[in-house]
Amino acid sequence: MSDSGDTGDATGSEDAADPVAVAADSDVVEAAVGDRADGVATVTISRPDERNALNAAVREDLADVLAAAEADPSSRVVVLTGDDAGGAFVSGADVTELRERDALEQREASKRPRIYERVADLSLPVIARINGHALGGGCELALACDVRLAAEDAKLGQPEISLGIIPGGGGTQRLPRLVGEGQAMRLILSGELIDAAEAGDIGLVDEVLEEESLDERVDELAGAMADKSPVALEFAKDAVRASGRMDLDDGLAYEAALFAQLFATDDKNEGIDAFLEGRDPDWHGE
């Protein structure tokens, strides 16, 4: 179920910019770079016996691996997913951890940035590969990603109300921004789960795919993003995210400021030169 705890700090080891090396020290998070496409880091939550449920170890290790991916110059896009053997993206938070906390302990665990903010605020684009159930904290983790691609047999929802609690990892804030207040109220107040098709209809996920097509589409989309200028990717994500925090006039001014900043980059010149010369650009991220 939903959980607001996050105790992770970015690793300070010499492998801090290598997500694969950082994940190698974890029992619950795996990482690979370049397996889907050049520049794409795949980060997998792997607790298959617990259906990839979030616990303190997952949150801490996931934060470390994401920080390493952000620092890794060869990583331009992150695909976040769950271990297929667990049959879930993330089935929720570890309920036993929630049962053992009192209010003061939960307040401490809720201090930001939690794993949800770490995902949302990552400078790299993050694609959620929703390969199964995304419930409670798992749904909130998907909400924190930039794009959500779901297998057709996935189920999503915020069932916390059935435990006498509410979503605590951003569900009450991010969900209505995606699907509207009425749909968010329906899901949060009833605790009902919906299938991927309905999630697509209301805008909770961006694409619904047959199981055999999920990886092909994830690879295609992640590769298309990773093929772009790293600086432009970061600025574009920042601008779109800002639209949820600003009114239209402020958002337009912020977009114009970011747009102008890109004119000081080598990548802007390289992109335009490559277009005019009919060749592929050679991005340097500066």
Protein Blocks (a to p, Z undefined) as FASTA:
>chain_A
ZZfbdfbdcdfbfklmmmklmmmmpckbccdehkloghiacdddddfknoopacfklmmm
mmmmmmmmmmpmkbcbdcddddfklopabfcdcfklmmmpcfklmmmmmpccdfklmmmm
pmbdcddddfbdcehjlmmmmmmpmbdcddfkbccddfklmnopacfehpmmmmmmmnoj
klmmmmmmnopacdfklmmmnopambdcdfklmmmmmmmmmmmmmmpcfklmmmmmmmmm
mmmmpcfklmmmmmmmmmmmmmmpfklmmmmmmmmnopacddehZZ
